[in-house]
């Protein structure tokens, strides 16, 4: 626009300040700029960042890592926000929308430090996720599972210092930050069901306007259908981001395969259900699978989890 005398429109991207969040924001920035946009990143501190010393399961607030960023979207301080989709509540504030879900990274969890089979009885494993805790205890009740918070570098440093024998972390975050070599074992989906939306990014914007149209060009249809099914499971269960719920969808051609679990935090009860069907019916498939879980006993498990957190 240099010949017109008009200044180019700059899209402001809101992001948390962690190393991983900034990697994700810069990844989106580069792809939007490749499409001709001009972008800048603004760091916004969220509630979850301010209480980094408290186990996530004890905080229990929906939107822990997104609320302040969504407020900045609504009042026009930023034009788009880049989230880890697993942090984004299923119910968005009025006026906001997920305008793009780019192609997903590996959704699996990984063990860093040692493979599961090589961990001795009583070994200390770090994770801040109730979902991971529950599934670990179901598989290996002999392990000592303790909370660990902090960004990827902080957690890896604690492992190197010997505070833990192993950590459970998302494969996607380790890959994005160049730490893939630290992975001792990628846990199969049927061993450790991932969090809803794990490995996927969500680009959130105001529901209408130029930013929504620009970001829509980064959308990946198969990933969107898969994670919409997962989020429909979560919404049906009435769960937030920090409850012991896992779901994973995969689209192959026109077919969607979906698995979901609900587990008690002690690992004593774990309910797993599967569903499949036409990918365009992802929301219906997710809702029906969520209802199957509730009918199979998930309602009682979740009520106990919520009661314990009060």
C-alpha positions in Angstrom: 0.0 0.0 0.0 3.0 2.3 -0.1 1.9 4.1 -3.2 -1.5 5.0 -1.7 -0.3 6.8 1.3 -2.4 4.3 3.5 -0.7 2.4 6.3 -1.1 -1.4 6.1 -3.6 -3.0 8.5 -1.6 -4.7 11.3 -3.2 -7.8 12.9 -2.4 -8.0 16.6 -2.0 -11.5 17.9 -2.6 -12.2 21.6 -0.5 -14.9 23.3 0.6 -16.1 26.6 4.3 -15.4 27.3 5.6 -18.9 27.7 8.2 -20.2 25.3 5.7 -22.7 23.8 2.9 -20.2 23.5 5.2 -17.7 21.8 6.4 -20.5 19.4 2.8 -21.1 18.5 2.0 -17.4 18.1 5.0 -16.9 15.8 4.1 -20.0 13.8 0.7 -18.5 13.1 2.2 -15.1 12.4 4.6 -16.5 9.8 1.8 -18.3 8.0 -0.5 -15.2 8.0 2.4 -13.1 6.7 3.0 -15.6 4.0 -0.6 -14.9 2.9 0.2 -11.2 2.8 -0.9 -10.0 6.3 1.1 -7.8 8.6 1.2 -9.0 12.2 2.5 -8.3 15.6 2.4 -10.2 18.9 1.1 -8.9 22.2 1.9 -10.9 25.4 -1.0 -11.2 27.9 -0.6 -12.8 31.3 -3.4 -15.1 32.3 -4.7 -16.4 35.6 -3.0 -19.7 35.0 0.4 -18.0 34.6 0.0 -16.1 37.8 -0.6 -19.1 40.0 2.1 -21.4 38.6 2.8 -22.9 42.1 -0.7 -24.4 42.5 -1.6 -27.9 41.0 -4.0 -27.4 38.1 -6.5 -29.9 39.5 -6.9 -27.7 42.7 -7.6 -24.5 40.7 -10.3 -26.0 38.6 -11.2 -22.7 36.8 -12.5 -22.9 33.3 -10.6 -20.6 31.0 -7.6 -20.6 33.3 -5.2 -19.9 30.4 -7.7 -18.0 28.1 -9.9 -15.6 30.0 -7.7 -12.5 30.0 -6.9 -13.1 26.3 -10.5 -13.4 25.4 -11.2 -10.1 27.2 -8.6 -8.4 25.1 -10.3 -9.8 22.0 -13.7 -8.5 23.1 -12.5 -5.0 23.8 -10.5 -4.8 20.6 -7.0 -4.7 22.0 -6.0 -7.7 19.9 -7.4 -9.1 16.7 -6.8 -12.8 17.1 -5.6 -15.1 19.8 -3.5 -18.3 19.5 -4.3 -21.0 22.0 -3.4 -24.6 22.7 -6.9 -26.0 21.8 -6.8 -28.2 24.9 -6.8 -25.0 27.1 -9.9 -23.5 25.4 -13.3 -24.1 27.1 -16.0 -25.7 25.0 -18.3 -22.6 25.6 -16.8 -19.4 24.1 -17.9 -15.9 25.1 -20.6 -14.4 22.9 -19.1 -12.6 19.9 -16.0 -14.9 19.7 -15.4 -17.9 17.4 -12.7 -20.4 16.6 -11.9 -19.1 13.1 -9.2 -21.6 12.3 -7.8 -24.9 13.6 -4.6 -25.6 11.6 -3.3 -29.2 10.9 -2.7 -31.0 14.2 0.7 -32.1 15.5 1.1 -35.5 17.2 -1.6 -35.7 19.8 0.0 -38.4 22.0 1.6 -38.0 25.5 5.2 -39.0 26.0 7.3 -40.2 28.9 10.5 -38.2 29.4 13.2 -39.8 31.5 12.4 -43.5 31.1 10.0 -45.7 29.4 7.0 -46.9 31.4 8.2 -50.5 31.7 11.6 -49.4 33.0 10.3 -47.3 35.9 10.9 -49.1 39.2 8.1 -49.5 41.8 7.8 -46.3 43.7 9.4 -44.2 40.9 8.4 -40.6 41.0 6.5 -39.4 37.9 5.6 -35.7 37.5 2.4 -34.4 35.8 -0.1 -31.6 36.6 -2.9 -33.3 34.7 -5.6 -35.4 36.5 -6.2 -37.2 33.2 -2.6 -38.4 33.1 -2.6 -39.1 36.8 -5.7 -41.3 36.6 -4.4 -43.3 33.6 -0.9 -43.7 35.1 -2.4 -45.1 38.3 -4.7 -47.4 36.4 -1.7 -48.9 34.6 1.0 -48.6 37.3 -0.5 -48.2 40.8 2.9 -48.8 42.2 4.3 -45.5 40.9 4.4 -42.3 42.9 2.7 -39.6 40.9 3.3 -36.0 41.9 2.3 -32.6 40.6 4.8 -30.6 38.5 4.1 -27.1 37.1 6.1 -24.7 35.0 6.9 -24.3 31.3 8.6 -27.1 29.3 12.2 -25.9 30.2 11.4 -25.7 33.9 9.9 -29.2 34.0 12.8 -30.7 32.1 15.3 -28.9 34.5 13.5 -30.4 37.5 13.8 -33.9 35.9 17.5 -33.3 35.2 18.0 -32.3 38.9 16.6 -35.6 40.0 13.4 -34.2 41.5 11.5 -36.8 39.3 12.3 -40.1 37.7 10.1 -39.3 34.7 7.6 -36.8 33.4 4.5 -37.2 31.3 4.4 -34.4 28.7 2.7 -33.7 25.3 4.6 -34.9 22.3 3.5 -31.8 20.4 5.1 -29.3 22.8 8.4 -31.2 23.0 8.5 -31.4 19.2 7.7 -27.7 18.7 10.4 -26.6 21.1 13.1 -29.0 19.7 13.1 -31.4 22.6 12.0 -34.5 20.8 15.3 -36.2 21.6 14.3 -36.2 25.3 11.3 -38.5 24.6 11.9 -41.9 26.1 8.5 -43.3 25.0 5.5 -42.1 23.0 2.5 -43.6 24.8 -0.1 -45.2 22.4 -3.6 -43.7 22.3 -5.1 -46.9 23.8 -2.6 -46.7 26.7 -2.9 -42.9 27.5 -5.9 -41.2 25.9 -4.9 -37.6 25.1 -6.6 -34.5 26.3 -9.4 -33.1 24.2 -7.7 -31.0 21.4 -4.2 -32.0 22.4 -1.6 -31.2 19.7 -4.0 -28.8 17.9 -3.9 -25.0 17.9 -7.0 -22.8 17.9 -7.1 -19.3 16.4 -9.8 -17.4 18.1 -11.2 -14.1 16.7 -14.2 -11.9 17.0 -17.0 -13.8 15.1 -17.1 -11.4 12.2 -14.5 -9.1 10.6 -11.3 -9.2 8.6 -9.3 -11.2 11.1 -11.8 -14.0 11.1 -11.7 -14.2 7.3 -7.9 -14.0 7.1 -7.4 -16.8 9.7 -10.0 -19.1 8.1 -7.4 -19.6 5.3 -5.3 -21.6 7.8 -8.1 -24.0 8.7 -7.5 -27.8 8.2 -10.8 -29.5 7.6 -9.9 -33.0 8.9 -8.4 -31.7 12.1 -11.4 -29.5 12.7 -13.8 -32.4 12.4 -11.8 -34.6 14.7 -11.4 -32.0 17.5 -15.0 -30.8 17.2 -16.0 -34.4 18.0 -13.7 -34.5 21.0 -15.0 -31.1 22.2 -18.6 -32.4 21.8 -17.7 -35.3 24.1 -16.3 -32.9 26.7 -19.3 -30.5 26.4 -21.7 -33.4 26.9 -19.9 -34.6 30.0 -19.9 -31.0 31.3 -16.2 -31.2 32.0 -13.6 -28.4 32.0 -10.0 -28.6 30.9 -8.6 -30.0 34.1 -10.8 -33.1 34.7 -9.9 -36.8 34.1 -11.4 -36.9 30.6 -9.6 -37.9 27.5 -10.8 -38.0 23.8 -9.1 -38.5 20.5 -10.7 -38.4 17.0 -9.1 -39.3 13.7 -10.5 -38.6 10.3 -9.6 -41.0 7.4 -11.3 -40.0 4.2 -15.0 -39.5 5.1 -14.8 -41.6 8.3 -14.3 -40.4 11.9 -13.0 -42.8 14.5 -13.4 -41.5 18.1 -12.3 -42.9 21.5 -12.9 -41.3 24.9 -12.3 -42.1 28.5 -13.3 -40.9 32.0 -11.3 -42.1 34.9 -11.3 -41.7 38.7 -8.3 -39.8 39.9 -7.0 -42.9 41.8 -7.2 -45.0 38.6 -9.5 -47.6 40.2 -12.3 -46.9 37.7 -11.7 -46.2 34.0 -14.5 -46.1 31.5 -13.5 -46.3 27.8 -15.9 -46.0 24.8 -15.4 -45.9 21.0 -17.6 -44.6 18.2 -17.3 -44.2 14.4 -19.3 -42.7 11.7 -19.4 -40.1 8.8 -16.9 -37.3 9.5 -19.4 -34.5 8.7 -21.5 -35.8 11.6 -18.7 -35.2 14.1 -20.7 -33.2 16.6 -23.5 -35.8 16.8 -20.9 -38.7 17.1 -19.2 -36.8 19.9 -22.4 -36.0 21.8 -23.6 -39.6 21.5 -20.3 -40.9 22.8 -20.3 -38.5 25.7 -23.8 -39.8 26.6 -22.6 -43.4 26.4 -19.9 -42.5 28.9 -22.4 -40.9 31.3 -24.7 -43.9 31.1 -21.8 -46.2 31.8 -20.9 -44.5 35.1 -18.9 -41.4 34.1 -21.5 -39.2 35.8 -20.7 -40.6 39.2 -17.0 -40.3 38.7 -17.2 -36.7 37.6 -19.5 -35.8 40.5 -17.0 -37.2 42.9 -14.2 -35.2 41.2 -16.2 -31.9 41.4 -17.2 -32.6 45.0 -13.5 -33.1 46.0 -12.6 -29.8 44.4 -15.1 -27.7 46.3 
